Amino acid sequence: MKTMLGLVESDTNKLLTIAKAHTLSQQQSASNADRAIEFLTALTDKNLGLFKKHLVKTVKKRKQPEELDADTLVAKFLVTSFGDETLAKAFVKLGDADGLLAASKVRSMVFRKWAAEGKKLKDIIPLLKVTDDVEIFEPQVTNFLLKFGKETEGPDFLISDVNEAMLRHWGGNYARYISGILRWEAKQGGAAKFTAGSRYHWALSDLTQYPTSPDSLVNNLKIIQGQHSYLRDGEYLHLTDDQLKKVGEDYAHVLKLVSGDPV
């Protein structure tokens, strides 16, 4: 990091100073994403351009046989300075806040670096080390993972793919995450309906309570509907027969994932 510091444009020097300060303090707070967030929020299109030029110039001076692609160098610098875990947590916390277009560009650069290293969603999820229910259901977590998937897998990557990956990682405890989504959706004012965009919601929302049989689950849901019971946040449960059938199919798939059986 010391060799990276010098008489460069003031904006670029600010970015380098932030990164250096974090590197020096990593032993005290390795999981602290504050420095990474400070770096990312300081980015603008202008100083990002200057920063790229500085990194390319520095590598050329060293005459090292390194990739001179500017985006690759930026991603390498960030990963080296802050570490994968800190960056992942910073990206989640920042989300898509207004005015952070340059930070979003840098996020894509880091995503491409991770993908080039062979990292998949299953490798990125553990970086977050999410264990608290409140943190698990934060939409920013799902959005971050969805963006990584789309960046590395393509535009056909869906939220259901994120759900499946997180289920594989957290197992039955992932049910609490889905419950959180149901509560969050209800608070947005819409009925928590079973849709393609939330294909695992009902299959997982009470995974630890329902019988371990798709048929038993569907029958249980039919009884609930017949009694006009409420969801946790006062929303009626309204599922058609076709939707109930789909829930059963998804639940069977979920049970295979939890048990580790091939799907």
Residue pairs with C-beta under 8 A, 6 or more apart in sequence:
1 16
1 19
1 20
1 23
1 24
1 81
2 20
3 58
4 16
4 19
4 20
4 58
4 77
5 13
5 16
5 17
5 20
7 13
8 16
8 50
8 54
9 47
9 50
9 54
11 44
11 46
11 47
11 50
11 51
12 47
12 50
12 51
12 54
14 42
14 47
15 39
15 42
15 43
15 47
15 51
18 35
18 38
18 39
18 42
19 35
19 39
19 77
19 78
19 81
19 82
20 81
21 35
22 35
22 36
22 39
22 81
22 82
22 86
23 81
25 32
25 35
26 83
30 83
30 85
30 86
31 85
31 86
31 89
31 129
32 86
33 86
33 87
33 89
33 90
33 93
35 82
35 86
36 78
36 82
36 86
36 87
36 89
36 90
37 90
37 93
37 94
39 78
39 81
39 82
40 90
40 91
40 94
40 100
40 103
40 106
41 94
41 100
41 103
43 51
43 100
43 102
43 103
43 106
44 102
45 101
45 102
47 102
48 74
48 102
48 105
48 106
51 74
52 70
52 71
52 73
52 74
53 70
55 70
55 73
55 74
55 77
56 68
56 70
56 73
59 66
59 68
59 73
60 68
66 73
67 73
71 109
71 112
72 109
72 113
74 106
74 109
75 106
75 109
75 110
75 112
75 113
76 113
78 87
78 106
78 109
78 110
79 87
79 110
79 113
82 90
84 114
84 127
85 127
85 128
85 129
87 110
88 124
88 127
88 128
88 144
89 127
89 128
91 107
91 110
91 144
92 128
92 138
92 140
92 141
92 144
93 140
94 100
94 103
95 140
95 143
95 144
96 104
96 143
107 147
108 151
111 147
111 148
111 151
111 152
112 151
112 152
114 123
114 124
114 148
114 152
115 151
115 152
120 152
121 145
121 148
121 149
121 161
121 162
121 165
122 165
122 168
122 169
124 145
124 148
125 145
125 165
125 166
125 169
126 169
128 141
130 136
130 141
133 176
133 177
133 180
134 180
135 141
136 170
136 176
136 177
136 180
137 176
137 177
137 179
137 180
137 181
137 183
137 184
139 184
142 159
142 162
142 181
145 162
145 165
145 166
146 157
146 159
146 162
149 157
149 161
149 162
150 157
153 161
159 197
159 198
160 196
160 197
160 199
160 200
163 178
163 199
163 200
163 204
164 200
164 257
166 174
166 177
167 174
167 200
167 204
167 254
167 257
167 258
168 257
170 177
171 258
172 207
172 208
172 258
174 204
174 207
175 204
175 205
175 206
175 207
175 208
177 204
178 200
178 201
178 204
178 205
178 207
179 205
179 206
179 232
181 198
181 201
182 192
182 201
182 205
182 231
182 232
182 233
183 232
183 233
185 192
185 198
186 192
186 231
186 232
186 233
186 234
186 235
187 233
191 235
191 236
191 238
192 198
192 201
192 231
192 233
192 235
193 238
193 239
194 201
194 202
194 239
194 243
194 246
194 247
199 246
199 250
200 250
200 254
202 221
202 239
202 247
203 217
203 247
203 250
203 251
203 253
203 254
204 254
207 254
207 258
210 216
210 217
210 220
210 251
211 217
211 220
212 255
214 248
214 249
214 251
214 252
214 255
215 248
217 247
217 248
217 251
218 244
218 245
218 247
218 248
218 251
221 237
221 239
221 244
221 247
222 244
224 237
225 237
225 238
225 239
228 236
229 237
230 236
230 237
231 237
239 247
253 263
256 262
256 263
257 263
